[in-house]
C-alpha cells in the first residue's frame, strides 16, 4: 500500500467512540491518501510493504483530530465594545437588548457593510482559530434579518472557506432577533422567515442548517416550531439557542424536533435533558458567553452525564456576548467554569462538535475513511491543551491531508 503522506512516531488521541478516555495510541502513525485518513493506529499495525510519497517524523508529538468550532457568529459588522462598558456599569444583556442595543446594533452595522467588507472583517477572527488547529467551523447568519442581508452574510461565510483551507458549515439564523423595521409583530416576521427567507436560501444552497433563538427577548417555542417546520420542508436540519436566560422548555423542543443540537441550555431541566438523550441531540456548551455575561446559572452538566447526552464546546464567537476566538481557551473555560474533565473538553471540540454539525461520519476522530484533518501538538500530555491559558502549542495543522 502506498500513501500520499504519513506521520510517524506520534502519540495519538483518536477520540474513537468506545475507546477508553480519548483513545490514546502510543507509538502511532496516521497516513493519508486522497485527502482522507488511510490508516490511524499503532505503527506495528501498518500494512506490510507500505510506502509513502512523504514521511513526517513527529518525534513523539501528539496528534488529535482537527478541532471543530461548532457554534460561531463570526460574520458580522462592527463591534459592541461600548456595550461591554455598559455591562461593567451594571446593565444586563436583556436591558441592553430591550433598549435597542444588543443584536440590533450589530444588525445595523452588518447591513451597512458590503459582502467584501464582511469577509475582510471576519478573516482575522478566522485566522486566529485556524492558528489553534481548527479545521471545521460553523458560521451563523442572523445579523441581517432581511433576505438580502441574510443572503449577503451567508455568501460571505461561504467565501471564507474559499479564502482559507477550512471547512465552513453555514447556518441560517433569521429567527435571531426582530429587525428594527418590524416593530413588535413577531408573528409577521416569522412568516417572512418561513415563507420567503428559508425557501430562497435553501434553493440557493447557502444554508446547511437552520437555527433559532428561543427566549423571552427573542422568539417563543411556538414561533420556533414554525421555523423548524419550514426548515424541514426544505430538507435542512435544525438546531436551537435554548434555555440560555430562562427555561422556556427549549431543550425539550429541540429534542422533539430532532435538532442536531441545543446550545447554551443553562436553564434546561431534567425533562429537557432526558428528551435530548432520547433524541440524540447534542448539548453545545458555550462558556465564553457564560463568562463574558458574568452568568451564575451553570448548565446542568451532571444531568447531561447522567443521561448520556453528548457534550460539545464552542467559542460562540460573536460581538456582543462572546468575542472569543480561541478554542483552546474555550476548553479551559469549560473545565474551570463548568467542571468538565480533560477528556470531555477534548471530545467536545472534536468528536462531539462534529456530531453537533451532523458531520460525525466525516470528521472528529482519527479513523480510516474520514477527512485527514489533524492538529499536531508539541506537548507531553493532552491535559496541557486544557490546562494552559494564552499558550498555543500547535506544531502543525493538516487539512484534507495537506
C-alpha positions as CSV (number, residue, x, y, z in Angstrom):
1,X,0.0,0.0,0.0
2,X,1.3,3.4,-1.0
3,X,0.2,6.5,1.0
4,X,0.4,10.1,-0.1
5,X,1.7,11.2,3.3
6,X,2.4,9.6,6.6
7,X,3.0,11.0,10.1
8,X,5.2,8.6,12.1
9,X,6.4,8.3,15.7
10,X,3.4,10.1,17.1
11,X,1.1,9.7,20.1
12,X,-2.5,9.7,19.0
13,X,-5.6,10.9,20.8
14,X,-8.0,9.2,18.3
15,X,-11.3,10.1,20.1
16,X,-12.8,7.0,18.6
17,X,-16.1,6.1,20.4
18,X,-16.0,3.2,22.7
19,X,-12.3,3.6,23.4
20,X,-11.2,4.4,26.9
21,X,-10.8,8.1,27.6
22,X,-9.6,9.9,24.5
23,X,-8.5,6.7,22.7
24,X,-4.7,7.0,23.2
25,X,-2.3,5.2,20.9
26,X,1.3,5.3,21.8
27,X,4.0,4.9,19.1
28,X,1.3,5.6,16.5
29,X,1.0,6.8,12.9
30,X,-1.5,8.5,10.7
31,X,-1.4,8.1,6.9
32,X,-3.4,10.0,4.2
33,X,-4.4,9.1,0.7
34,X,-6.5,11.4,-1.4
35,X,-7.1,13.8,1.5
36,X,-8.6,11.0,3.7
37,X,-7.2,9.0,6.5
38,X,-6.0,5.7,5.1
39,X,-4.5,4.4,8.4
40,X,-4.6,5.6,12.1
41,X,-3.2,3.4,14.8
42,X,0.0,1.7,16.2
43,X,2.9,1.7,13.8
44,X,3.2,-2.0,14.3
45,X,-0.2,-2.4,12.6
46,X,0.8,-0.7,9.4
47,X,0.2,-3.0,6.4
48,X,3.1,-5.0,5.2
49,X,5.1,-3.4,2.4
50,X,3.6,0.1,3.0
51,X,5.3,3.1,1.4
52,X,4.6,6.8,1.2
53,X,5.4,9.7,-1.0
54,X,6.2,11.8,2.0
55,X,7.1,10.9,5.6
56,X,7.0,13.2,8.6
57,X,8.6,12.3,11.8
58,X,6.5,13.7,14.7
59,X,9.2,12.8,17.3
60,X,6.7,11.8,19.9
61,X,4.3,14.8,19.5
62,X,0.6,14.3,19.9
63,X,-1.9,14.2,17.1
64,X,-5.6,14.9,17.6
65,X,-8.4,15.3,15.1
66,X,-8.5,18.8,13.7
67,X,-10.5,21.0,16.1
68,X,-14.2,21.8,15.3
69,X,-15.8,25.1,16.4
70,X,-19.5,24.1,16.1
71,X,-21.2,27.4,17.1
72,X,-20.0,30.8,15.9
73,X,-21.4,34.1,14.7
74,X,-18.1,35.0,13.1
75,X,-19.5,37.0,10.2
76,X,-20.7,40.4,11.4
77,X,-20.2,44.1,11.0
78,X,-18.8,46.4,13.8
79,X,-18.3,45.5,17.4
80,X,-20.0,46.2,20.7
81,X,-17.2,47.3,23.0
82,X,-19.4,50.2,24.3
83,X,-22.0,47.7,25.4
84,X,-19.2,45.9,27.3
85,X,-18.7,49.1,29.1
86,X,-22.4,49.4,29.9
87,X,-22.4,45.9,31.3
88,X,-19.5,46.7,33.5
89,X,-21.5,49.6,34.8
90,X,-24.3,47.2,35.8
91,X,-26.6,46.9,32.7
92,X,-27.9,43.4,31.9
93,X,-27.8,41.7,28.5
94,X,-31.7,41.8,28.5
95,X,-31.8,45.5,29.4
96,X,-29.4,46.4,26.6
97,X,-31.4,44.4,24.1
98,X,-34.7,46.0,25.2
99,X,-33.2,49.5,24.8
100,X,-32.4,48.8,21.2
101,X,-28.8,47.7,21.6
102,X,-27.6,44.1,21.6
103,X,-28.2,42.1,18.5
104,X,-30.0,45.0,16.8
105,X,-26.9,47.3,16.9
106,X,-24.9,44.6,15.1
107,X,-27.7,44.3,12.6
108,X,-27.3,48.0,11.7
109,X,-23.5,47.6,11.3
110,X,-23.9,44.3,9.3
111,X,-26.5,45.8,6.9
112,X,-24.2,48.8,6.3
113,X,-21.3,46.6,5.4
114,X,-20.7,45.2,1.9
115,X,-20.1,41.5,1.4
116,X,-16.4,42.2,0.8
117,X,-16.2,44.1,4.0
118,X,-17.9,41.3,6.0
119,X,-15.3,38.9,4.6
120,X,-12.4,41.2,5.4
121,X,-13.6,41.7,8.9
122,X,-14.2,38.0,9.6
123,X,-10.8,36.8,8.2
124,X,-8.7,37.9,11.2
125,X,-11.1,36.2,13.6
126,X,-11.0,33.1,11.4
127,X,-7.2,33.2,11.2
128,X,-6.9,33.2,15.0
129,X,-9.0,30.0,15.2
130,X,-7.1,28.3,12.3
131,X,-3.8,29.1,14.1
132,X,-5.1,26.9,17.0
133,X,-5.8,23.9,14.9
134,X,-9.4,24.5,13.9
135,X,-10.2,22.7,10.6
136,X,-14.0,23.0,10.6
137,X,-16.1,25.9,11.7
138,X,-19.8,26.7,11.7
139,X,-20.8,30.2,10.8
140,X,-24.3,31.5,11.5
141,X,-26.1,34.4,9.9
142,X,-28.6,36.3,12.0
143,X,-27.3,39.9,11.8
144,X,-29.0,40.8,8.6
145,X,-32.7,40.0,9.4
146,X,-33.8,40.6,5.8
147,X,-33.5,38.3,2.9
148,X,-30.9,40.4,1.1
149,X,-28.7,40.9,4.2
150,X,-29.0,37.3,5.4
151,X,-28.0,36.2,1.9
152,X,-25.1,38.6,2.0
153,X,-23.9,37.2,5.3
154,X,-24.2,33.6,4.2
155,X,-22.3,34.3,1.0
156,X,-19.6,36.0,3.0
157,X,-19.4,32.8,5.2
158,X,-19.1,30.6,2.1
159,X,-16.3,32.8,0.8
160,X,-14.3,32.4,4.0
161,X,-14.0,28.7,3.0
162,X,-12.7,29.7,-0.4
163,X,-10.0,32.0,1.0
164,X,-8.7,29.7,3.7
165,X,-8.1,25.9,4.0
166,X,-11.0,25.2,6.3
167,X,-14.5,23.7,6.0
168,X,-17.2,26.3,6.7
169,X,-20.6,25.0,7.7
170,X,-23.3,27.7,7.3
171,X,-26.4,28.1,9.4
172,X,-29.3,30.4,8.7
173,X,-30.3,32.2,11.9
174,X,-33.0,34.5,10.6
175,X,-35.0,34.0,13.8
176,X,-32.3,35.6,15.9
177,X,-34.0,39.0,16.8
178,X,-36.6,41.4,15.5
179,X,-35.4,43.7,12.7
180,X,-35.9,47.4,13.6
181,X,-38.5,47.9,10.9
182,X,-40.7,45.1,12.1
183,X,-41.8,46.7,15.3
184,X,-43.2,44.2,17.8
185,X,-45.1,42.0,15.3
186,X,-43.1,38.8,15.8
187,X,-45.6,36.6,14.1
188,X,-45.4,38.5,10.8
189,X,-41.6,38.5,10.9
190,X,-41.6,34.7,11.5
191,X,-43.9,34.5,8.5
192,X,-41.3,36.2,6.4
193,X,-38.6,33.9,7.7
194,X,-40.6,30.8,6.9
195,X,-42.2,31.8,3.6
196,X,-39.5,33.8,1.9
197,X,-36.1,33.5,3.6
198,X,-35.8,29.8,4.1
199,X,-37.1,28.8,0.7
200,X,-34.9,31.2,-1.1
201,X,-31.7,30.4,0.8
202,X,-32.3,26.7,0.6
203,X,-32.8,26.9,-3.2
204,X,-29.6,28.8,-3.5
205,X,-27.7,26.3,-1.4
206,X,-26.4,28.9,1.1
207,X,-27.5,27.3,4.3
208,X,-26.5,23.9,5.7
209,X,-28.9,24.1,8.7
210,X,-31.4,26.5,10.3
211,X,-31.2,27.8,13.9
212,X,-33.4,30.0,16.1
213,X,-33.2,31.9,19.4
214,X,-35.9,30.7,21.7
215,X,-36.1,33.1,24.5
216,X,-38.3,35.8,26.0
217,X,-36.3,38.5,24.4
218,X,-36.4,36.7,21.1
219,X,-39.0,34.1,19.9
220,X,-41.5,31.8,21.6
221,X,-41.5,28.0,21.4
222,X,-44.5,28.2,19.0
223,X,-42.7,30.6,16.7
224,X,-39.6,28.5,16.8
225,X,-41.6,25.4,15.9
226,X,-42.9,27.2,12.8
227,X,-39.3,28.0,11.8
228,X,-38.3,24.3,12.2
229,X,-41.2,23.1,10.2
230,X,-40.2,25.4,7.3
231,X,-36.6,24.2,7.6
232,X,-37.6,20.6,7.4
233,X,-39.9,21.2,4.5
234,X,-36.8,22.3,2.6
235,X,-34.5,19.5,3.7
236,X,-32.5,21.5,6.3
237,X,-31.6,20.1,9.7
238,X,-32.2,22.3,12.7
239,X,-30.5,23.4,15.9
240,X,-31.5,25.8,18.7
241,X,-30.3,28.5,21.0
242,X,-32.2,27.1,24.0
243,X,-32.7,27.9,27.7
244,X,-29.9,30.4,27.9
245,X,-31.6,33.1,30.0
246,X,-34.7,31.2,31.2
247,X,-36.4,27.9,30.9
248,X,-38.9,28.0,28.0
249,X,-38.5,24.2,27.5
250,X,-36.2,24.9,24.6
251,X,-34.1,21.8,25.2
252,X,-37.2,19.6,25.1
253,X,-38.5,21.5,21.9
254,X,-35.1,20.9,20.2
255,X,-35.3,17.2,21.1
256,X,-38.9,16.8,19.9
257,X,-37.9,18.4,16.6
258,X,-34.9,16.1,16.2
259,X,-32.5,19.0,16.4
260,X,-28.8,18.3,15.8
261,X,-28.0,20.4,19.0
262,X,-29.4,22.5,21.8
263,X,-27.0,25.3,22.6
264,X,-26.3,27.2,25.9
265,X,-29.0,25.3,27.9
266,X,-28.0,26.8,31.3
267,X,-31.7,26.7,32.4
268,X,-32.6,23.3,30.9
269,X,-34.4,21.0,33.3
270,X,-34.3,17.2,33.8
271,X,-37.2,16.6,31.4
272,X,-35.5,18.6,28.7
273,X,-32.2,16.7,29.2
274,X,-33.9,13.4,29.1
275,X,-35.6,14.3,25.9
276,X,-32.3,15.3,24.4
277,X,-30.8,12.0,25.3
278,X,-33.6,10.1,23.7
279,X,-33.4,12.1,20.5
280,X,-29.6,12.1,20.3
281,X,-29.5,15.9,20.4
282,X,-26.0,17.2,21.3
283,X,-25.6,19.8,24.1
284,X,-23.4,22.6,22.9
285,X,-22.0,24.4,25.9
286,X,-20.7,28.0,25.4
287,X,-18.5,29.0,28.4
288,X,-17.3,32.2,26.6
289,X,-20.8,33.7,26.8
290,X,-21.3,32.5,30.4
291,X,-18.0,34.1,31.4
292,X,-18.5,37.3,29.4
293,X,-22.0,38.0,30.6
294,X,-21.0,37.1,34.1
295,X,-23.8,34.5,34.4
296,X,-24.2,32.4,37.5
297,X,-26.6,29.7,36.4
298,X,-24.4,26.7,35.4
299,X,-25.5,24.3,32.7
300,X,-26.8,21.0,34.1
301,X,-23.6,19.1,33.4
302,X,-24.3,16.3,35.9
303,X,-27.7,15.7,34.3
304,X,-26.1,15.6,30.9
305,X,-23.7,13.0,32.2
306,X,-26.4,11.0,33.9
307,X,-28.5,10.7,30.8
308,X,-25.5,10.2,28.4
309,X,-26.0,13.3,26.4
310,X,-23.1,14.2,24.1
311,X,-21.4,17.4,25.2
312,X,-19.7,19.8,22.7
313,X,-17.9,23.0,23.4
314,X,-17.7,26.1,21.1
315,X,-16.5,29.6,21.2
316,X,-19.8,31.3,20.3
317,X,-17.6,33.9,18.7
318,X,-19.8,37.0,18.4
319,X,-19.5,40.7,19.0
320,X,-22.0,41.0,21.9
321,X,-21.7,38.2,24.4
322,X,-18.6,36.1,23.5
323,X,-15.9,38.0,21.5
324,X,-13.8,34.9,21.7
325,X,-11.6,33.5,19.0
326,X,-9.7,30.7,20.9
327,X,-11.0,27.2,21.1
328,X,-8.1,26.4,23.5
329,X,-9.3,29.0,25.9
330,X,-12.8,27.7,25.5
331,X,-11.7,24.3,26.7
332,X,-10.0,25.8,29.8
333,X,-13.2,27.7,30.5
334,X,-15.3,24.5,30.1
335,X,-13.1,22.9,32.7
336,X,-12.8,25.7,35.2
337,X,-16.3,27.1,34.9
338,X,-18.3,24.0,34.2
339,X,-16.0,21.4,35.7
340,X,-15.7,19.3,32.6
341,X,-12.9,16.8,32.5
342,X,-10.0,16.9,30.1
343,X,-11.5,14.0,28.1
344,X,-14.9,15.8,27.9
345,X,-13.2,19.0,26.7
346,X,-11.2,17.3,24.0
347,X,-14.1,15.3,22.8
348,X,-16.2,18.5,23.0
349,X,-14.1,20.3,20.4
350,X,-13.6,17.2,18.1
351,X,-15.9,14.2,18.1
352,X,-19.0,15.8,19.7
353,X,-18.6,19.1,17.9
354,X,-18.6,17.1,14.7
355,X,-21.8,15.4,15.9
356,X,-23.4,18.7,16.6
357,X,-22.9,19.7,13.0
358,X,-24.1,16.3,11.7
359,X,-20.6,15.7,10.3
360,X,-19.6,12.8,12.6
361,X,-19.2,10.4,9.7
362,X,-16.5,12.5,8.0
363,X,-14.6,14.4,10.8
364,X,-14.0,14.5,14.5
365,X,-12.0,11.3,15.1
366,X,-8.8,9.7,13.8
367,X,-10.4,6.8,11.8
368,X,-9.7,5.4,8.3
369,X,-12.1,6.9,5.7
370,X,-12.5,10.3,7.5
371,X,-11.1,13.5,6.2
372,X,-7.5,13.8,7.1
373,X,-7.9,16.8,9.3
374,X,-5.3,16.8,12.1
375,X,-3.8,19.0,14.8
376,X,-0.3,18.1,15.8
377,X,0.8,19.4,19.2
378,X,4.2,20.0,20.8
379,X,3.1,18.8,24.2
380,X,3.9,16.0,26.7
381,X,0.3,15.3,27.7
382,X,-3.1,16.1,26.3
383,X,-4.1,17.8,29.5
384,X,-1.9,20.7,28.5
385,X,-4.4,21.7,25.8
386,X,-7.0,22.3,28.5
387,X,-4.7,23.5,31.4
388,X,-2.7,26.2,29.7
389,X,-4.1,29.8,29.3
390,X,-2.8,32.0,26.5
391,X,-0.4,29.4,25.2
392,X,-0.7,27.7,21.8
393,X,1.4,24.6,21.3
394,X,0.3,23.8,17.8
395,X,3.1,22.3,15.8
396,X,1.3,21.6,12.5
397,X,-2.3,21.8,11.2
398,X,-3.4,19.4,8.5
399,X,-6.5,19.9,6.4
400,X,-7.6,17.2,4.0
401,X,-4.2,15.7,4.1
402,X,-2.2,18.9,3.3
